[in-house]
Amino acid sequence: MAEISTVQQLPAPFIEAAGKTYLSDLQSAIGGLRGADLTEVMGPQFVAPTSAITQEAQALRGGLGSFAPYLQTAAATTGPTAYQQFLSPYQQDVIDTTLQEFDVQAAKGIPSIAAQAIGQGAFGGGREGVVRSEYQATSDRNRAALQAQLLQQGFGQAQQLAQNQFANQLSLAQAAPALAGQQISALGALGTQQQAQTQADLAARQQLAFAQQQQPLNLAQQYGQGVMGLISGYPAQFQTQQTPTPSPLQTALGTGATLAGVYRAFR
């Protein structure tokens, strides 16, 4: 009767123990990740907020429209009556004083007319009246011309001041947004740098939190790689063979067969 045998192949005892430890650690690590709170490693808390400097730059955006008041002021310096606001408050006093002095000087010429009339024997006559009339008419024309000259001079100065004001306001209207833009640009650059630094810090924190959460699984996988290396490095295995004990019938049959062989050989 054929023999029945059982062959069992087992790894080295220390490898088998290491494999059991690896499976236990792997199951524990996977179970921990199943219940892990992902908000600890993901979410808006790892996104850098708008920096305070950037918020300040955004608040200054209204400065880009700061040209409007200057344009309004410039517009007020145009038109036919715009010069009036630039007239000297002392102009009328200057005109009055100048004309009074002119009148004083003009009055000084009348006695000389009378003296000439006396010398010519025409004092009180029609000739003296004509001379006086011509002198007064000339004096009045000169006085009016002087007054017009003073008024024109004041107008020209006021007009020039109005033009200067207009040009100045236009320059300010152009400069104000440019200066505001430069300030906003500088603050924006600083704000971007600050936000980038904050984002880098948050990214480092996120990486640390993720690494800490994954550490048990990573260690278990590294341990498993080591176990696999041990298995490939120790190919020899233990074999255990078990042969069932012969029954009485099998023993008798075997003995009979032996005797029969001896008998045949003896004959």
trRosetta pair geometry for C-beta under 8 A, 3 or more apart (Angstrom, degrees):
i j d omega theta_ij theta_ji phi_ij phi_ji
1 250 5.9 -80 31 -117 127 110
1 253 7.8 76 -11 81 99 150
3 243 5.7 -23 -173 -143 121 104
3 244 7.5 -179 -159 38 73 84
4 243 7.5 136 73 -143 55 54
4 244 5.5 26 60 -1 104 118
5 241 5.5 -10 -166 -162 115 96
5 242 6.7 154 -149 69 61 50
5 243 5.7 -22 -95 -88 88 71
6 241 7.3 157 70 -144 50 47
6 242 5.1 -5 47 47 99 103
7 239 5.9 -19 -158 -159 93 103
7 240 7.5 151 -146 70 44 50
7 241 6.0 -9 -95 -95 73 78
8 239 7.2 149 67 -148 51 52
8 240 5.2 -13 52 51 102 99
9 237 5.0 26 -164 145 91 147
9 238 7.6 147 -149 73 46 51
9 239 6.3 -17 -96 -96 67 76
10 16 6.8 -16 180 -64 95 140
10 237 6.4 152 65 -170 41 97
10 238 5.3 -24 61 61 97 100
10 240 7.8 24 3 -2 116 107
11 15 4.3 -90 145 86 126 124
11 16 5.0 158 71 -56 103 85
11 19 7.4 89 56 -11 152 139
11 231 6.4 -54 -127 -119 138 91
11 234 7.3 90 -163 97 90 117
11 237 6.5 -61 -100 -118 36 94
12 15 4.5 84 61 7 87 107
12 16 7.0 -160 87 -9 42 86
12 234 5.3 -35 -13 140 131 152
12 236 7.9 57 -62 84 102 82
12 237 7.9 -118 -46 -114 62 53
12 238 7.8 114 -95 -15 47 103
13 16 5.7 -55 -146 36 32 111
13 17 6.4 31 156 -18 66 105
14 17 5.6 -51 -147 37 34 112
14 18 6.4 37 152 -20 64 104
14 230 8.0 -104 107 176 95 146
15 18 5.6 -54 -148 37 34 111
15 19 6.3 37 152 -22 65 104
15 227 6.9 121 -158 -159 77 83
15 230 5.2 -173 -111 124 102 122
15 231 5.9 121 -166 -82 138 71
15 234 6.3 -149 -48 59 143 139
16 19 5.7 -52 -149 33 31 114
16 20 6.7 32 153 -18 63 103
17 20 5.8 -53 -152 34 33 111
17 21 6.6 33 151 -17 64 105
18 21 5.6 -55 -151 37 35 112
18 22 6.3 39 151 -24 67 104
18 223 8.0 -153 -178 171 95 96
18 226 7.8 -100 174 107 136 98
18 227 4.9 -179 128 -110 114 104
18 230 6.6 51 68 49 156 157
19 22 5.5 -50 -147 33 33 114
19 23 6.5 32 156 -17 65 103
19 227 5.5 131 -84 -173 66 141
19 231 8.0 59 -70 -62 119 120
20 23 5.9 -52 -149 35 32 110
20 24 6.5 32 153 -18 63 107
21 24 5.7 -57 -150 37 32 112
21 25 6.3 28 155 -16 67 107
21 223 7.5 -95 113 160 100 138
22 25 5.9 -58 -147 39 30 107
22 26 6.1 29 156 -20 66 109
22 220 6.7 122 -159 -167 67 79
22 223 5.3 -172 -111 118 92 108
22 224 4.8 118 -166 -88 132 74
22 227 5.1 -73 -42 -19 152 154
23 26 5.7 -55 -142 37 29 111
23 27 6.3 29 159 -18 64 106
24 27 6.0 -56 -149 37 27 109
24 28 6.4 26 154 -17 63 110
25 28 5.7 -59 -149 39 31 112
25 29 6.2 30 155 -20 67 107
25 216 7.5 -153 -180 -179 88 88
25 219 7.4 -92 168 106 134 94
25 220 4.2 -175 125 -111 105 103
25 223 6.2 27 73 59 154 153
26 29 5.8 -54 -145 36 30 110
26 30 6.3 26 158 -14 65 107
26 217 7.7 65 -137 -133 61 65
26 220 4.5 152 -84 165 62 136
26 221 7.6 93 -107 -66 100 57
26 224 6.6 45 -67 -57 127 129
27 30 6.0 -56 -144 40 28 107
27 31 6.1 29 157 -19 63 110
28 31 5.8 -57 -146 38 28 112
28 32 6.4 30 154 -21 63 106
28 216 6.9 -99 110 171 92 133
28 220 7.7 174 60 -80 87 142
29 32 5.7 -55 -151 33 30 112
29 33 6.6 26 154 -16 64 105
29 216 4.0 -173 -115 127 96 101
29 217 4.1 150 161 -80 129 61
29 219 7.6 -176 -89 58 142 84
29 220 4.6 -131 -6 -4 149 145
30 33 5.8 -56 -149 37 34 108
30 34 6.5 42 152 -28 65 101
30 217 6.8 91 -68 -104 56 107
31 34 5.7 -46 -150 24 34 116
31 35 7.1 8 161 4 62 104
32 35 6.6 -75 -157 49 31 92
32 36 6.4 54 146 -58 67 96
32 216 5.8 42 54 63 149 153
32 217 7.9 -147 65 -47 108 91
33 36 5.0 -29 -145 -9 41 125
33 213 7.3 99 -110 162 82 94
33 214 7.7 45 -97 -105 121 58
33 216 7.9 -155 -43 69 93 111
33 217 6.1 18 -42 -49 135 133
36 40 7.5 -98 172 37 91 121
36 213 5.7 88 -153 -160 145 118
37 40 5.0 82 94 -15 96 106
38 41 6.2 -71 -161 49 53 90
38 42 5.2 -10 158 32 91 115
38 43 7.9 135 124 -39 76 98
39 42 6.5 -79 -114 68 30 71
39 43 4.9 41 -148 -43 72 143
40 209 5.6 -152 144 179 86 128
40 213 6.9 141 91 -69 120 132
41 206 6.2 101 -164 -161 63 76
41 209 4.6 -170 -98 114 77 109
41 210 4.4 105 -152 -79 132 76
41 213 5.7 -82 -47 4 139 148
42 46 7.1 -80 -145 19 29 135
42 206 7.6 74 -85 -148 41 116
43 46 6.3 105 69 9 60 94
44 47 5.1 -52 -156 27 58 116
45 202 7.6 -167 135 -150 59 119
46 202 4.7 151 -156 162 58 110
46 203 7.0 96 -179 -83 104 44
46 205 7.0 -156 -116 80 94 102
46 206 4.4 54 -132 -70 142 128
47 199 7.5 -8 -158 -117 41 93
47 202 7.1 -145 -35 126 8 159
48 51 7.7 -3 156 -56 111 82
48 195 5.1 137 126 -169 133 75
48 196 7.7 -166 50 -80 168 15
48 198 4.0 121 -134 103 122 106
48 199 3.8 -87 -15 -68 133 76
48 202 5.7 -164 -64 8 79 139
49 195 7.8 -120 88 -126 38 98
49 198 7.5 -60 41 129 63 152
50 54 5.0 -115 -177 84 90 128
50 55 5.7 107 127 -57 115 90
50 191 7.6 4 -177 178 75 121
50 195 6.8 -31 -138 -97 34 131
51 54 4.6 96 59 6 82 102
51 55 7.1 -144 98 -4 45 85
51 191 4.5 180 69 -156 120 78
51 192 7.9 -137 20 -53 133 18
51 194 4.1 102 -130 95 157 120
51 195 4.5 -120 -29 -59 110 85
51 198 6.9 170 -84 0 98 139
52 55 5.5 -52 -150 36 35 114
52 56 6.5 40 150 -22 65 102
52 191 7.8 -146 72 -118 38 97
52 194 7.7 -65 39 123 72 157
53 56 5.5 -50 -152 33 34 114
53 57 6.6 36 148 -19 64 101
53 187 5.5 -157 172 -171 90 83
53 190 4.9 -90 158 105 155 102
53 191 3.8 -156 94 -81 95 81
53 194 5.6 116 24 15 125 147
54 57 5.5 -50 -150 34 36 113
54 58 6.4 38 151 -19 66 102
54 187 7.3 156 -97 142 32 89
54 188 6.4 63 -120 -126 75 56
54 191 3.0 138 -59 176 76 146
54 192 7.0 98 -81 -51 116 53
54 194 7.5 -147 -22 60 95 114
54 195 6.5 13 -22 -39 139 126
55 58 5.6 -51 -147 36 34 112
55 59 6.4 37 151 -22 64 103
55 191 7.6 163 4 -128 51 138
56 59 5.6 -53 -150 33 33 113
56 60 6.7 28 152 -18 63 106
56 187 5.7 -110 93 -173 102 142
56 191 7.5 -170 43 -73 88 125
57 60 5.8 -61 -154 35 34 110
57 61 7.8 62 146 -50 59 79
57 183 7.9 -175 -123 129 79 72
57 184 4.9 107 -163 -152 91 67
57 187 3.7 177 -77 103 102 116
57 188 4.6 150 -178 -64 167 70
57 191 5.7 -109 4 -13 130 144
58 61 5.9 -17 -168 -22 44 113
59 62 7.7 -34 165 10 48 101
60 63 4.9 -16 177 5 79 122
60 180 6.4 -169 160 -164 104 92
60 183 6.2 -95 154 108 158 114
60 184 5.2 -159 93 -85 117 92
60 187 7.0 98 26 38 140 153
61 64 5.9 -28 -177 3 56 113
61 184 6.7 83 -85 -116 57 144
62 65 6.1 -57 -172 38 55 103
62 66 7.6 86 133 -54 68 83
63 66 5.0 -10 -162 -28 56 122
63 176 7.3 -137 177 163 83 89
63 177 7.3 152 135 -116 72 50
63 179 8.0 -88 157 93 125 80
63 180 3.2 -171 126 -136 114 135
63 183 7.2 -11 88 61 159 127
63 184 7.2 -175 59 -46 119 113
64 177 5.1 54 -154 -138 54 96
64 180 5.4 -154 -71 105 48 134
64 181 6.4 71 -103 -68 93 84
64 184 7.5 -20 -56 -14 101 153
65 68 5.7 9 165 -16 85 114
65 177 7.4 49 -63 -93 17 106
66 69 7.1 -36 -176 23 59 100
66 70 7.8 49 138 -5 70 108
66 176 4.1 -123 99 155 111 129
66 177 6.3 176 47 -67 85 63
66 180 5.9 143 13 -40 127 145
67 70 5.6 -68 -164 45 52 111
67 71 6.0 51 144 -25 83 106
67 172 7.8 158 -130 119 67 67
67 173 3.9 76 -160 -162 95 75
67 174 7.1 63 -119 -60 125 26
67 176 5.2 173 -76 63 65 119
67 177 5.3 -33 -37 -29 112 107
68 71 5.8 -58 -149 35 32 110
68 72 6.4 32 156 -20 66 105
68 173 8.0 116 -35 -131 14 101
69 72 5.5 -54 -150 35 35 113
69 73 6.4 34 153 -17 67 104
70 73 5.7 -51 -147 37 34 110
70 74 6.2 37 151 -21 65 105
70 169 4.7 172 -177 -171 82 79
70 170 7.3 161 144 -78 111 19
70 172 4.3 -158 -126 95 146 106
70 173 3.8 -160 93 -67 125 82
70 176 6.5 172 -8 -8 140 138
71 74 5.5 -51 -145 36 34 113
71 75 6.3 38 154 -22 65 103
71 169 7.1 150 -84 149 23 109
71 170 7.8 63 -100 -101 65 59
71 173 5.1 84 -55 -112 78 146
72 75 5.7 -51 -149 33 31 112
72 76 6.7 33 151 -22 62 103
73 76 5.6 -53 -154 30 35 114
73 77 7.1 28 151 -17 63 104
73 165 7.6 -107 148 163 100 103
73 169 4.7 -154 92 -125 103 141
74 77 5.9 -62 -158 33 37 108
74 78 7.4 33 148 -23 64 104
74 165 7.6 180 -114 131 57 76
74 166 5.1 88 -153 -144 83 63
74 169 3.6 -168 -67 98 90 131
74 170 5.5 89 -112 -54 152 73
74 173 6.8 -57 -15 -26 138 136
75 78 6.0 -58 -159 25 41 112
76 82 7.0 143 146 -128 50 104
77 82 5.0 100 -171 -177 37 131
77 85 8.0 -103 -108 58 71 125
77 162 4.8 171 -172 -167 97 81
77 163 7.6 173 148 -72 120 22
77 165 4.6 -170 -108 95 157 114
77 166 4.4 -149 93 -66 129 86
77 169 7.0 158 13 10 133 140
78 82 5.5 151 75 -52 4 156
78 162 7.9 145 -78 163 34 115
78 166 6.5 83 -60 -105 84 133
79 82 4.7 120 58 -37 79 101
81 84 5.2 -15 178 -3 78 122
82 85 6.9 -50 -178 23 49 104
82 86 7.9 24 139 1 68 110
82 162 4.9 113 124 -152 105 142
83 86 5.7 -75 -166 46 52 105
83 87 6.9 73 141 -51 79 85
83 155 6.3 51 141 -156 153 68
83 158 4.0 93 179 123 95 109
83 159 4.7 -29 -104 -76 130 62
83 161 7.7 107 -142 59 72 91
83 162 5.0 -95 -95 -23 60 142
84 87 5.8 -26 -157 -9 42 115
84 158 7.0 46 -80 171 17 147
85 162 7.6 104 60 -93 90 101
86 157 7.6 -150 132 121 106 73
86 158 4.1 145 91 -152 96 76
86 159 7.7 177 73 -41 134 19
86 161 3.9 176 -172 88 142 128
86 162 5.2 -140 -1 -53 147 80
86 165 7.3 -148 -79 -13 132 136
87 91 5.7 -70 174 1 97 147
87 154 6.0 42 -141 166 91 109
87 155 7.9 -16 -99 -92 100 46
87 158 4.7 -15 -75 -89 59 141
88 91 4.3 122 69 -47 94 92
88 94 7.7 24 97 2 135 132
88 154 6.4 -107 24 -138 100 102
88 157 7.2 8 -28 99 106 138
88 158 7.7 -125 -15 -69 65 97
90 93 4.9 -55 -165 44 69 117
90 94 5.9 74 136 -28 85 99
91 94 5.7 -56 -151 34 32 112
91 95 6.4 31 153 -19 66 105
91 150 7.7 148 -175 159 88 98
91 154 4.5 74 -143 -123 138 143
92 95 5.5 -51 -146 36 35 112
92 96 6.2 34 156 -19 68 104
93 96 5.8 -53 -144 37 30 109
93 97 6.2 28 158 -16 65 109
94 97 6.0 -58 -147 39 27 109
94 98 6.2 26 156 -19 64 111
94 150 6.9 -172 113 -162 101 125
95 98 5.9 -60 -147 38 27 110
95 99 6.3 22 159 -15 65 109
95 147 6.4 68 -164 -136 110 77
95 150 4.8 145 -105 127 90 147
95 151 7.1 43 -103 -62 139 73
95 154 7.9 -52 -54 -28 115 141
96 99 6.0 -60 -146 39 28 106
96 100 6.3 30 156 -21 64 107
97 100 5.7 -53 -147 34 30 112
97 101 6.5 28 154 -16 63 105
98 101 5.9 -57 -154 37 31 109
98 102 6.4 34 148 -22 64 105
98 146 6.7 -153 138 155 116 119
98 150 6.2 164 62 -81 154 148
99 102 5.2 -49 -147 34 37 116
99 103 6.4 41 152 -22 66 100
99 143 6.3 74 -142 -161 93 99
99 146 6.8 154 -93 101 74 121
99 147 6.1 27 -83 -80 121 99
100 103 5.7 -50 -149 32 33 112
100 104 6.6 36 151 -20 63 102
101 104 5.6 -48 -149 32 36 113
101 105 6.5 31 154 -14 66 105
102 105 5.9 -59 -149 40 32 107
102 106 6.1 31 153 -21 67 109
102 142 7.3 -164 -170 118 127 101
102 143 5.5 146 126 -110 140 86
102 146 5.8 166 -84 67 157 166
103 106 5.6 -54 -142 38 31 112
103 107 6.3 35 157 -24 65 104
103 143 7.2 47 -71 -109 74 134
104 107 5.9 -54 -151 31 28 111
104 108 7.0 35 150 -27 60 101
105 108 5.7 -47 -159 21 37 117
105 109 7.8 37 148 -21 60 97
106 109 6.2 -52 -168 21 42 111
106 139 4.3 99 -151 -148 132 129
106 142 7.7 167 -90 73 122 125
106 143 7.2 -36 -45 -60 154 112
107 110 5.9 -35 -166 4 50 116
108 111 7.2 -45 -172 24 44 103
109 112 5.7 -55 -163 35 52 115
109 113 6.9 58 144 -26 74 98
109 135 6.3 -160 118 -170 122 130
109 139 7.6 -172 51 -77 135 126
110 113 5.6 -51 -157 27 41 113
110 114 6.9 37 150 -16 69 101
110 132 7.1 46 -135 -129 89 95
110 135 7.2 153 -93 116 65 147
111 114 5.6 -53 -151 36 41 111
111 115 6.3 42 152 -21 70 104
112 115 5.5 -49 -145 36 36 114
112 116 6.4 39 154 -20 65 103
113 116 5.8 -55 -152 36 31 111
113 117 6.5 31 150 -20 64 106
113 128 6.8 119 152 -157 98 84
113 131 5.3 172 -152 121 114 120
113 132 5.6 128 141 -82 156 74
113 135 6.0 -100 -71 -20 143 159
114 117 5.6 -55 -150 35 33 112
114 118 6.4 34 152 -20 66 103
114 123 6.6 53 -165 -129 72 99
114 128 7.1 54 -109 -155 51 129
115 118 5.8 -51 -149 34 32 111
115 119 6.4 32 153 -18 64 107
116 119 5.7 -55 -148 37 32 112
116 120 6.3 15 158 -6 65 112
116 131 7.4 -119 84 155 129 169
117 120 6.0 -67 -146 47 29 100
117 122 4.8 -97 -157 83 79 80
117 123 4.3 118 123 -89 104 57
117 124 7.4 139 146 -3 137 43
117 125 7.1 -177 -164 34 115 89
117 127 7.0 163 -123 94 97 97
117 128 3.9 28 -110 -94 146 117
117 131 7.2 -162 -67 43 105 142
118 121 7.6 35 -177 -73 30 28
118 123 4.5 31 -82 -60 62 128
120 127 7.6 -84 105 102 136 145
122 125 4.4 -87 -172 41 75 129
122 127 4.5 -29 175 60 146 124
122 128 5.5 168 124 -39 95 93
123 128 6.1 59 -133 -55 31 154
124 128 6.3 30 -8 43 12 146
125 128 5.4 106 57 9 65 97
125 129 7.3 -118 111 -3 41 92
126 129 5.3 -54 -152 36 39 115
126 130 6.4 41 152 -22 70 101
127 130 5.7 -52 -152 32 34 111
127 131 6.5 32 152 -17 66 104
128 131 5.7 -54 -150 37 34 110
128 132 6.2 35 153 -20 67 106
129 132 5.7 -54 -145 38 31 111
129 133 6.2 32 155 -22 65 107
130 133 5.6 -55 -148 36 30 112
130 134 6.3 28 156 -16 66 105
131 134 5.9 -56 -148 38 30 108
131 135 6.2 31 153 -21 65 108
132 135 5.7 -56 -147 36 30 112
132 136 6.3 27 156 -19 65 107
133 136 5.9 -55 -146 36 29 108
133 137 6.3 28 155 -19 64 107
134 137 5.7 -54 -146 36 30 111
134 138 6.3 29 155 -18 65 106
135 138 5.9 -58 -151 38 28 109
135 139 6.2 29 152 -20 65 109
136 139 5.5 -53 -145 38 32 113
136 140 6.3 34 154 -21 65 104
137 140 5.8 -53 -148 34 30 111
137 141 6.5 30 153 -19 63 104
138 141 5.8 -54 -150 35 33 110
138 142 6.3 30 153 -16 66 107
139 142 5.8 -56 -147 39 30 110
139 143 6.2 32 153 -22 65 107
140 143 5.5 -53 -145 35 32 112
140 144 6.3 31 155 -18 65 105
141 144 5.8 -55 -148 37 31 109
141 145 6.3 30 153 -19 65 106
142 145 5.6 -53 -145 37 32 111
142 146 6.2 35 154 -21 65 105
143 146 5.7 -53 -149 35 30 112
143 147 6.4 30 152 -18 64 105
144 147 5.7 -53 -147 37 32 111
144 148 6.2 32 153 -18 66 106
145 148 5.7 -54 -146 39 32 111
145 149 6.2 36 153 -23 65 105
146 149 5.6 -52 -148 33 30 114
146 150 6.5 30 153 -18 63 104
147 150 5.8 -54 -150 36 32 110
147 151 6.3 30 152 -17 66 107
148 151 5.6 -55 -145 39 32 111
148 152 6.1 32 155 -19 67 107
149 152 5.8 -55 -144 38 28 110
149 153 6.2 32 154 -22 63 107
150 153 5.7 -52 -147 34 29 113
150 154 6.5 28 154 -16 63 106
151 154 5.8 -56 -150 38 31 109
151 155 6.2 32 152 -19 65 107
152 155 5.5 -54 -145 38 32 112
152 156 6.2 34 156 -21 66 105
153 156 5.9 -52 -147 34 28 111
153 157 6.6 27 155 -16 62 106
154 157 5.9 -55 -148 37 31 109
154 158 6.3 28 155 -16 65 109
155 158 5.8 -60 -147 40 30 109
155 159 6.1 31 155 -21 67 108
156 159 5.7 -53 -143 37 29 112
156 160 6.3 30 157 -19 63 106
157 160 5.8 -56 -150 36 30 111
157 161 6.4 30 152 -18 64 106
158 161 5.6 -54 -148 37 33 112
158 162 6.4 36 151 -21 65 104
159 162 5.6 -52 -149 34 33 113
159 163 6.5 32 153 -17 64 104
160 163 5.7 -53 -149 36 33 111
160 164 6.4 35 151 -19 65 104
161 164 5.6 -52 -147 36 33 113
161 165 6.3 36 153 -21 65 104
162 165 5.6 -52 -148 35 31 113
162 166 6.4 35 151 -22 64 104
163 166 5.5 -50 -148 33 33 114
163 167 6.4 30 154 -16 65 104
164 167 5.8 -56 -149 38 31 108
164 168 6.2 31 154 -20 66 108
165 168 5.7 -55 -144 37 30 112
165 169 6.3 29 158 -18 65 107
166 169 6.0 -58 -149 36 27 108
166 170 6.5 26 154 -17 62 106
167 170 5.8 -55 -150 36 32 111
167 171 6.4 34 152 -20 65 105
168 171 5.7 -54 -151 34 32 112
168 172 6.4 30 152 -16 66 105
169 172 5.6 -52 -146 38 34 111
169 173 6.2 40 152 -24 65 104
170 173 5.5 -51 -146 33 32 115
170 174 6.6 27 155 -14 64 104
171 174 5.9 -60 -153 39 31 106
171 175 6.0 21 154 -15 68 113
172 175 5.6 -58 -135 42 32 106
172 176 5.9 41 165 -34 68 104
173 176 6.3 -40 -137 20 23 112
173 177 7.9 13 167 -3 51 99
174 177 7.4 -68 -166 37 28 96
174 178 6.7 19 151 -12 63 119
175 178 5.6 -69 -152 43 36 113
175 179 5.9 33 158 -20 75 108
176 179 6.1 -58 -147 37 26 106
176 180 6.3 23 156 -16 63 110
177 180 5.4 -57 -143 42 34 112
177 181 5.9 38 156 -23 68 106
178 181 5.7 -53 -147 35 28 112
178 182 6.5 30 154 -19 62 104
179 182 5.7 -52 -149 34 32 112
179 183 6.4 31 153 -17 64 105
180 183 5.7 -56 -150 38 32 111
180 184 6.2 31 153 -18 67 107
181 184 5.6 -54 -143 39 31 110
181 185 6.1 33 156 -21 66 107
182 185 5.7 -53 -144 36 29 112
182 186 6.3 27 157 -17 64 106
183 186 5.9 -55 -147 37 29 108
183 187 6.2 23 157 -12 65 109
184 187 5.9 -59 -145 43 29 107
184 188 5.9 34 154 -25 65 109
185 188 5.6 -54 -145 35 28 114
185 189 6.5 29 156 -20 63 102
186 189 5.9 -53 -152 32 31 110
186 190 6.6 25 153 -12 63 106
187 190 5.7 -57 -149 41 35 109
187 191 6.0 38 152 -22 68 108
188 191 5.5 -55 -144 38 30 113
188 192 6.3 33 155 -22 65 103
189 192 5.8 -52 -149 33 30 111
189 193 6.6 30 153 -16 62 104
190 193 5.7 -55 -151 37 34 112
190 194 6.3 33 152 -18 67 106
191 194 5.6 -54 -146 37 32 111
191 195 6.2 30 156 -17 67 107
192 195 5.8 -55 -144 39 30 109
192 196 6.2 33 155 -21 64 107
193 196 5.7 -53 -145 35 29 112
193 197 6.5 30 155 -19 63 105
194 197 5.8 -55 -152 35 31 111
194 198 6.5 29 152 -16 64 106
195 198 5.6 -54 -148 38 34 112
195 199 6.2 36 152 -21 67 106
196 199 5.6 -53 -145 37 31 112
196 200 6.4 35 154 -22 64 103
197 200 5.7 -50 -149 32 31 112
197 201 6.6 32 151 -18 63 104
198 201 5.7 -55 -153 35 34 112
198 202 6.4 30 152 -16 67 106
199 202 5.6 -54 -146 39 34 110
199 203 6.2 38 153 -23 66 105
200 203 5.6 -51 -145 34 31 113
200 204 6.5 33 154 -19 63 103
201 204 5.8 -53 -152 34 31 111
201 205 6.6 31 150 -17 63 105
202 205 5.5 -53 -149 37 35 113
202 206 6.3 37 151 -21 67 104
203 206 5.6 -52 -147 35 32 112
203 207 6.4 35 153 -20 65 104
204 207 5.7 -52 -147 35 31 112
204 208 6.4 32 153 -19 63 105
205 208 5.7 -55 -149 36 31 112
205 209 6.3 30 154 -17 65 106
206 209 5.8 -55 -146 38 32 109
206 210 6.2 29 156 -17 66 108
207 210 5.8 -56 -144 39 29 110
207 211 6.1 30 156 -20 65 108
208 211 5.8 -55 -145 37 29 110
208 212 6.3 29 156 -19 64 106
209 212 5.8 -55 -148 36 29 111
209 213 6.4 28 154 -18 63 107
210 213 5.7 -57 -149 37 32 110
210 214 6.1 14 158 -5 67 113
211 214 6.0 -65 -140 48 28 100
211 215 6.2 56 154 -58 64 91
212 215 5.6 -25 -148 -11 30 121
214 217 5.5 -65 -165 49 63 109
214 218 5.4 63 140 -27 89 108
215 218 5.7 -58 -140 39 30 111
215 219 6.1 28 163 -18 66 108
216 219 5.9 -59 -147 38 27 109
216 220 6.3 27 156 -19 64 108
217 220 5.7 -55 -147 37 31 111
217 221 6.3 30 155 -18 66 106
218 221 5.8 -55 -148 37 31 109
218 222 6.3 30 154 -17 65 106
219 222 5.7 -53 -146 38 32 111
219 223 6.2 36 152 -22 65 105
220 223 5.5 -53 -149 35 31 114
220 224 6.4 34 151 -21 64 104
221 224 5.5 -50 -147 34 34 113
221 225 6.6 38 152 -21 64 100
222 225 5.7 -48 -151 31 34 113
222 226 6.7 36 149 -18 62 102
223 226 5.6 -54 -157 34 35 113
223 227 6.6 36 147 -20 66 102
224 227 5.5 -49 -148 33 37 112
224 228 6.4 38 153 -18 67 102
225 228 5.7 -52 -149 36 33 111
225 229 6.5 37 150 -21 63 104
226 229 5.5 -53 -152 34 34 115
226 230 6.6 36 150 -20 65 101
227 230 5.6 -52 -153 32 35 112
227 231 6.6 36 150 -20 66 102
228 231 5.6 -50 -148 33 36 112
228 232 6.5 28 156 -11 66 105
229 232 6.0 -58 -147 42 32 105
229 233 6.1 26 155 -17 66 114
230 233 5.6 -64 -144 42 30 109
230 234 6.2 -4 167 8 69 111
231 234 6.7 -75 -140 51 24 86
232 235 7.5 4 -166 -66 36 82
246 250 4.2 -127 -168 91 97 127
246 251 5.3 121 123 -58 124 81
246 254 7.4 -20 -168 -8 156 140
247 250 4.8 97 53 6 74 103
247 251 7.1 -136 97 -7 40 87
248 251 5.5 -56 -148 36 34 113
248 252 6.2 33 156 -19 69 104
249 252 5.8 -54 -148 36 31 109
249 253 6.2 31 154 -17 65 107
250 253 5.8 -55 -147 39 30 112
250 254 6.3 31 154 -20 63 107
251 254 5.7 -58 -151 36 29 111
251 255 6.3 28 153 -19 66 105
252 255 5.7 -54 -146 35 33 109
252 256 6.3 33 155 -20 66 104
253 256 5.7 -52 -146 35 31 111
253 257 6.4 32 156 -20 63 105
254 257 5.8 -55 -151 34 31 112
254 258 6.6 33 151 -21 64 103
255 258 5.6 -54 -154 32 34 112
255 259 6.4 32 152 -17 68 104
256 259 5.8 -54 -147 37 34 108
256 260 6.2 35 155 -21 66 106
257 260 5.8 -53 -149 34 31 113
257 261 6.6 33 154 -20 62 105
258 261 5.8 -60 -159 34 31 112
258 262 6.6 28 149 -18 66 104
259 262 5.6 -54 -150 35 36 110
259 263 6.3 37 152 -22 68 104
260 263 5.6 -51 -147 34 33 112
260 264 6.5 31 156 -17 64 104
261 264 5.9 -53 -149 35 32 109
261 265 6.4 29 154 -17 64 108
262 265 5.7 -60 -151 39 32 111
262 266 6.2 34 151 -26 67 104
263 266 5.7 -53 -147 31 32 110
263 267 6.6 26 157 -14 65 104
264 267 6.1 -56 -149 38 32 106
